[in-house]
């Protein structure tokens, strides 16, 4: 992601999404596999090419909104669907890579 692990990727439906160290940490915190580690490098492409598959306000009463996006990705000779969760708050719209499915 960008030169220092910090980028804003424009998603056609939800706007700019921040990719930074926090995005990487949250992705890892939700479980890590070899395929997910490789898919994490593809996060900008996943965001750019993804479709919005879900959207919901936070149910805990916080001023947040959650979006779920998915896009096909290729890792080596295998095809996956990368699924990312985008969290929008008052001062940040960031993502974590939730999972990759074959």
Protein Blocks (a to p, Z undefined) as FASTA:
>chain_A
ZZkopacdddfklopadddfklmmmmmmnopafklmmmmmmmmmmmmmpccfbdcddfkl
pacddddddddddehjbccdddddddddfkbccdddfbdcZZ
